[in-house]
Amino acid sequence: MIQIQIKGGTLDIYDEEVSITFHNLRFGGLRDPFSNDFSIPKTENNLNLLGLGDVLNSVNINLTQRIEPATLNIGDSLYDVFLQVVAINDSDISICVFEKFFPDWFEGKTLNKIVSDTNNTIYEWNRNSKVFYPNVFINYSPTDKGYSSEHLQLHPSRPFNAVLGDVNNAYSDFTLPYVDDDIYVVSARKTVCPQNTKQMMMFIGDNEVGHTTNIPVIGGQHITNDLSWEGEDIHNGQETIVFNRDCNLTINEAWFSYKKSGNPIVEGDFFVDVYINGTTQLRFTGYYDVASKMIKVAVNHTFTINEGDELKAKALTTAGYLEMVNITLDCDITDYEITYDDYDTELIYHPDCAFVMNVNYNNNVEKQELNGGYFYFYTHTLTTIYSISFQTTRRAISYFGFWSNLPELTMKEVYEALCWQTNQFIRRGYRCLEWSSPTISKQIAEFSLQETRTTSDVVGRKNYILYNDEEALQPDFSINNSWLDDEVTIYQSVIQYATTNNNRLLYFWQYDYTHKTEVDDNGNRIDASEATFNEVDGLVLGVIAVNNRGAKYLTTLPDMSSFDLKKLTRSIELDVETYQIINPETSFIYLDGRKYFIIDMTINYREGTTDLLVLLTQ
């Protein structure tokens, strides 16, 4: 007995043949099982339940939408399904039923968007990241040679089970199965994290600043505005920060420092203002009778920003000039919308923490990083030098989001790859997926051989099972049959191809790194090394290991499974009808003592038969 229940009631169904087709993962991946197209009567009940009531009055009915939720009841088995209306004629409605093997979010959202980053998964990204987060920035090899953290840094890694746990927590109505605890995933992309709220703005002016001079700004990136800084020149900033959407801007702290140019006789105040659309929001005051000074200000003020707003800083002096002026703003940006396009902006790596320009004891300007340590700043008057020491709050220029830099792959693609990697199949349980065996077999005693063919579309003369970006050098198995296609890729994983370097570290081609030095105009040798990022679109997995010094590192995964396909030596394909219902999880059948791979099977539940497409194993 077959019943189909949808929202509102039960469909009227003819007593006709309904069959469901299941595919073997080996030959076509993870696919939703589906029924044959079958007819149901064009009753008023069916028209109303299927939302086709207007078909009585119009031929322009929309048949493109999935009809769900729905439940298919076959005997004692219940299946979560969705329906497709295929056609309508004068008396019948033709429908197809698809089992919902996966929930909607499983195929809709990609891995980098399926869970949002939080403060717990957003990391300061600079030369100190391995020190700040030793259990996250775990050693692997991002280049085919050594590298310097002045030019590139490792990306964060987490246990893959922790990632799957976050997904399970986010979608508590459906549970994903876990893998071995020693498998880690590297967040291998290099994009600005949309959920990062931190942004450091460093306005730095030099060389005769004054008389309403705009002060250039450099700093970290944020998706709400166009502030950016590439390279090492701290004086190569932009004059205006333009916001691209509505948001709230909170300035938590500010550092203000300056150094006078020469010794003007005049005394009095000068100002450095922070503007939004030409209106002063913050004012910092200096004194002409003080040669240099730094102050730290707790601001804790929030501004409402509208799309198109402009932020800049300007020095206002009445006499004399400033040799240096610096305002460093510690900002939080909140209450903004995030779109899919926000996940594609390349993140610029900065080895430094955020910094302030400090005037030292000798009255020279130097860069002082906000790295959580202590530093001295000085006030130089005409007669006295005052010093103050304090501990800084650690602030980065670049912030790296773990989730936003995972690959743009669906969970369906990920789990298909995990099946091949772990030599397991997967099945649908109650509100969950579960691992299952890829070697379930069935002895068939009663069958009818419909057709035998000496070729098959699922294999070729040379057959490959590959990782993402892996070059096909040698076939995984070959079949001597001139009628087959020359080369067939049985499966190409979304797991990134990786090897090990001489230190057994996981290596994949993430960066090109060139070490070189140059001589400047003064004859000094300077570091001119370069690092270029290579886009990685695969899922980077490695195995955690510990060296003899107790340090963690990542190494390569075990070889990917072939699901016994390497045993194929011939391409004998059969169409077989059996007189029983075969478990859809069955991978092999035995016919007259010979073993065959199941390519797919179609179960006719009314007749109690199964049609099989099979391939001789040896």
N, C-alpha and C positions, 0 to 999 in steps of 0.2 A: 504494500500500500504506500502510495506517495501523496504527501500533502505539502503545500507551499503556503506559509503564513507570512503576511506582510502587515504593515501598520493598518489597522482597521478591520482585519478579518482574514479569512481563508479563501484562496482562489478556487474557482470551479475548474476541475481538470478532467480531461478525457482519460479513459482507460487505454492509454497507448504507450508505446515503447519510450522510455526515458533512460538514457545512458549517460555516464560521466566518464570523461577521459582524464587519466593521470599520466604525468610525465616522469621519467627517471631523471634525476638531477644530473647524471653523467652526460646526458645528451640533450642539453638545452636549458639547463639552469633551473632555478626556482620559479615555477609558474603556477598560477591559480588553476586548479582543476576546473573543468567546465563541462556542461552538458551538451548534448545534441540540441539543435533547434527543434522544438516540438510545439504542437498546437494546443491551445486551450480555447474553450468556447467564448465567443464574443457576447457574453452575457452582460447585463447591466451591472451585476456585482463585480465582474472582472474589470469592466471599463472604469468603474468608480474607484476600485482599490488601486488600480494602476495609474490613476490620474489621467485617464483617457476619455473622460466624459464628453469633452468638446469634439471628439472625433465624429460624433453623430451630426454635428453642425458644420464641421470644417475639415478640409483635407490638409490643412497646414499644421497638423499636430506635431509637436516636438518629440522625436523618438530618441534623442541623443543622451538623455540623462539616465544615470544609474538609479535603479529603484531599490532602496534600502531604508531601514533594516528589513531583513527577510530571513526566514528559517525554512530549510528543506528537511522534511521528515521522511526518511526511507526506512521502513520497517521499524527497528528499535534505535536507529541512528539519527541524530540531529546534526545539521550542518549550518553554520553561519554563512549566508550567501547574499549576493545581490543579483538583480535581474536586469536583463536587457530586452526591451521590446524590439524585435527584429522586423516584423511586418504586421499589417492589418489588412484583412480582406472582408468580404461581405459577411462571413460567418465565423471566422477564426481570428485569433491573435497568436502570432508566432513569437515565442520567447526563448531565450537562452539563460541558463542558470550558471553562475560562477561561484565557486566556493571562496569565501573571504579567508584565504589562508593567512593573510597579513592584515593588520589594522590599517586604517587610512594613513596615519602619520608614518607608518613604516616605509611607505613608498613616496610620500609627499615631501617631507622635510629631509634635507641633507644633514650629514653628521655634524657639520660645522654650525648648524642652526637649530638642531633638535633640542639642545639644552643651552641656555644663555650663561655666559660668563658672569661670575660674581667676584667679589674681592678675594675669595679663596682660590680663584683660578686665573687671576690677573697678576702678572709678575713684573717687577722692575727688570729691565733688559739692558744690561751693560756689562762691563768687564768684570763686575763683582757678582754676577748672578749665580755662578756656581758656588760662591761662598755664602751668599744670602739664602739660597735654596738648594742645599746639597742633595736632598732627596727628590728634587724635581729636575734640575739640570744635571742629568746623569751622562757620563762620558759615552760618546760614540764618535765616529769620524765623519764630519760633514764635507770633507774634501779628500782628494786622493793624496794629499800630503799634509804637512803641518799647517797651522794657522796661528794668527795672533788675535787675541780678544780685543785689540785696538781696532780691528777691522770687521770682525764677525764674532758671533757668539752662538753657542749651542741653543737649540730650541728645547722647551720643556718636554718631559716625558712623565707619563703616569701609568700605573697598572691598568691594563685594559679592562679588568674586572671592575675597577673603580669607575671607569667610564660607563660600562654597562650598568653598574649600580645606580649611577646618576640618571641614566635614561629610565630605568625601572622606577625610580622614585618620582620622576617627572610625569610618567605615564603609568600610574599605579593600577589602572584597569587591565593592563596587559604586561606579562613578565617575559623577559628574554633570558635565555640560558647563558651560563657563564663558561669561561674557558680556563685553562691552567693559570694558576696564580703568578707564574713567572713570566708571563707574556706582558710586555709593555708597549705602549703606543707613543710615538713621537708626533708632536704637533708641528708638522713640517712646512706649512704654508708661512707666509710672511706678509700679513696684512694688519691694518689698524683694527683694534678691537672696538666694535661699536658700543659695548657695555662699559668700557673704561671711562670713568668720570674725571680722572686726574689730568690736568694740563698745567705745565709750567711755562710762564711767559717771562722772557728775560729781555728787557729793553736796555740796550747798551749804546751809548753815544760817546764819541771821543773826538779829539782834534777840533777845538774851538766851538764847543756847543754853547748856544745861548741866543738871546734875542728871538724868541719864538721859533726854535729849531725843533723839527720832528725827530724823535729818537727811534732808530730802527729796532725791530724786535725779532728775536729768534726763540725757538722753543719746541716743545713736543707737539705731536699731532693729535687732533680730535676731529671726529666726523662732523661736528657742528660748524667748523670754520676752516679757513684756508691757511692757518699758521703752519709753517714747515721750516725745517732747517737741515740742509744737507752740506756735508763738508766740515772743515775745521775752523774756518774763518768766522770768529764770533762777531765781526763787524759787518758781515754780509747779510744783514737782515732786511725784512720788508718794513715799510712804514705803517701799514694799516692791516689789521685783522678784520676780515669780513665774515660774518656769520651767515650760514646758508639755511637756517631754520630757527624757529622759536625755541627758546630754552631759558633756563635760569643759570646765571653765572655767579658763583660765590667765591669771593676772594678771602681766603683764610688768613694768610700772613703775607706781609710784604717786607722786602729788604730794600733800603734806599742808601746809596753811597755816592759820593762825589769827590772830585779833586779839582781845586781851582787851577786856572791857567794863569801863571805869573802871580804878582802881588798887588792887586788893585787897592788903591787907597780908600775907596768908598767902603762904607759899612752899610749893613742892612740885610734885608731878606731877598732871596730869589726862590722861585717855585718850579716844581716839576709836576705837571698835571697829567692824569689819565682821563681821556675823554671817551664818551660814547656818543656818536653822531654830533660831535662838536660841543657837547655839554660836559663840563667837568664833573667827574664822579669821585675822584680821589686827588688830594693835593699833598705834596711832600715839600717841606720847607728847609732851605739851607741858609747859611750865613756867610757873607763875604769876608768877615773877620776870622773865619775858621777855614784853614787851608784844605782840609779833607775830613771826612766824617762818614760813619755808617750808622744807621739806625734800623732796628727791627720793629715792625708795627704789627700788632694783632688787629686785623681788620674785621673779619667775621661779618661781612656785609654781602647781601645777595642783590643782584640786579636782574631785572626782567629784560631779556634779549628777544628782539623780533627779527625775523628773517630780513637780511639785508643790512642790519646794523653794522656799524664800523667802530672799531676800538683802536685808539692810538695814544701815544704819550708825547708830550711836548715840554721843552724847557723854556721858561719865561724869566729872562734876566733884564735888568735895567742898565747895568754897567758891568763890564768885564765878561769873561767867558769861562767855561768849564773845560778842563782837559779831559775829564771823564765824568760821566754820570751813568748810574745803573739803577734800574728798578726791576727787581725780580718778584713776580707774583705767583703765589701758590694758590691754584684755582681748582674748584670743583664745578663741573657742568652737569646739570640734572634736568629732568622733566623735558626730554626731547623724544621725538619719534624716531624709530629705527626702521629702515627699509632694507630689502634684499640687496640693493645696490651698495649699501654701506659696508659690505663684507669684502669689497674688492680693491680698496685703496692700499697700495704697498706701504708697509711700515719701514721707516728709515731707522737704521740701527745707529745708536750713539753710545760709545764706550763710557762716556762720562755720566756722573750724576748731574742733576741740575746744579747751578752754581750762582754765586754772587761775585761781583768785582770788588775786591778788597784793596785798601791801601795799607801796605805793611809799615813796619817800624821805620824803614829807610825812605818812606814816602814814595815807594814805587807801587804801581798798580799790578795786582796779581789776581788770578782766578782762584776762587776758593769753593770747592765742591761742598754741596749739602749732602754729606754721606753718613750722617749720624755721629760723626766725630766732633772733636773740639777744635775751634780755631780762635785766634785773636784778631780783633779789629781795632783800629786806632783812630783817635781824633787828634789832628795836628792843628794847634793854634799857633799864633805867632811866637809864643814863648814856651809852650808846654806840649808834651805828648801824653795823651791818656789812652790806656788800653783796657779792653773789656774782653773776657773769655766766656764763651757759652757753647753748649752742645747743640748741634744742628739737628733738625728733623730730616730724616733721609728721604730724598725725593729724586726720582728718575726723570730723564727726558723721554725715553722710550718705554712704553708699557706693553707687555706681550700677553694677549688673551689666549689661553689654552684651547678652549672650545672653538672660538672663531677661526682658529688656524688648523683645525682638523680638515680633512679633505671634503670636497663637495660630492659625497657619495651617499646614496640612500642606505638605510639599514638592510634592505633586501640585498643590495650589492655586497654589503659587508658580510652578511651571514652566508651568502653563497660562497664567498671567498673563505670564510672560516670553515665551512663544510669541507672544502678541498684541502685546507691546511691541516685540519685535525682528523681527517679520515672519518668523518661522521656525516650522516644525513640528519635532516631536521623534520619534525612533524608538528602538526597543530594539536595542542592540548586545550584544555578548558582555560580560556583567557591567557594562554601562554604558548610559547614555542618550546619544544623539548628536543634534545639530541636523540637520535635513533641510529640503529645499526645499518651500515651500507651493504651488509652481506646476507640479509634475510633471503632464504631460498625456499622453493616449493617444488615437490615432485608431482608432476602431472601425469596421471594414468590415462584419463579419457580426454582425448582432444581430436580435433579435425584440422589437418594441415591444409590451409587454403591456397598458399602460394609460396614458392621458394625462389629467391633471387640471388645471383652471384655478386651483386654489388649493393652498396648502401650509401645513402647520402650523408650519414653521420661520421664516416671515416674516409681517409684518403690513403695514398701510397705512403706519404710521410705525415706523421701526426705529432702535434705539439701540444704540450701543457705548459703554459708560460705564466710568469709573474708580470705585473705591470712594468712596461719599459724594458722587459727582457728581450734581448736579441735572440732570434731563433737560429741556433747554430746546428745542433744535432737533433734529429727527431727523437721523441720519447719512445715511439715504436713505429714499425714500418709493416706494410702489407703488400705482398707481391701480387698486384692485380692491376694490369694496364688500363682497365676500364674505370678505375677510380680517379678522382681528382688528384693532381700531383701533390698538393699540400693542403692540410686541413688543421686549423687550430681548434682542438677539442675544447679547450677552455683557456682563457686568459684572465688571470686573477686581477683584482683591484689592489691586492697587496703589492707594495713596491718591491721591485727587484733590489736586493742588497747582497753584499759580500762582506768579508772581513779584511781589515788591513793587517799589517805585520804585528800589531799589538792585540790581535783578536777582537778589535772593536768593530761593531756594526758600521759598515760604510755604504752610503748611497750618495749619488751625485747631487748634492744639495747646493754646493758653492764651488765656483772657480776661484782659486786663491793664488795670487802672484806676489811673491816676496821680492821687493826691490828697494834700493836706496838711491837718492839723488843728492847732488851737491848744490847748495843754495848760493846766492851771490856773494856771501861772506866766506865761502869755502867750507861751510859746515855740512856734514852728511846728515840727511834727513830721511825719515821713513816715508817711502812712496808706494808702499804695498797696496794692493787692490783686492777687493772681494766682490764677486758678482754672483747674485742669487740666481739659481735655476729653479724654475717653477716645478714643484713636485705635486702631482695630482693623485698619486696612489696613497694607500693606507700603509704607513710605515710602522711595522711591528718588529720587535726584537725580544730577545730573552735576557732577563736580568742575570748577571753573574757577579762574582766577587773575586778580585785578584788576591795575590798573596800578601798584599799590604792592607787588606780589608776594605779597599775602595770598590764601590759599585761601578759597573759598566754594562753596556748593552752589546750583545752579540747576535748572530743570525738565528733565525728560526730553523727547526728541522725541515728537511725536504718536504715539499708539498706531496700529498697523496696522488696516486694515479687512479684510485678506485679500481684497481685490478685491470685497467684497460691495457697495460703493457703486455698482458697475456694474449691480446688479440693478434692472430697471425693470418686470419682469413676474414672475408667479408660476406659470409653466407647469412642472408636475412630472410626471415620467415614471417608469414602471416598465419597465426594459429588461433583457432576458436576452442576454448575450453568449456566444459559443462559444469562449471562451478564459479563462484565469486572469489576472486583472488584478493588477498590483502593488498591495498594500494602501496604499502611500504615494501613489498617484495621486490628485490633487485634481480634475482636469478630464478630460472626455472630449469628443471631437468625433464627432457623428453627422450624416452628410449635410451636413457643412460648418458645423454649428452647435455652439457651445461650451456645455457644461453643467457646473455644479458637481456633484460627487458628494456626496450627503448621507450615504449609507452603502452598503456593498457586502457581499454574502454569497457566499463562494467555495465551490463544491462541488468538492472535490479529486478525488473519484472520477470524476465526470462531466466534469471539466475545463471547467466553466462558471462564470460570475459573474453574479449578479443585482444590478442597480444601481437605486438610487433617486436620481434626478438632478433638477436644477433649472436651467432655461434662464437663462443669464447675461444676455442682452440680447434 
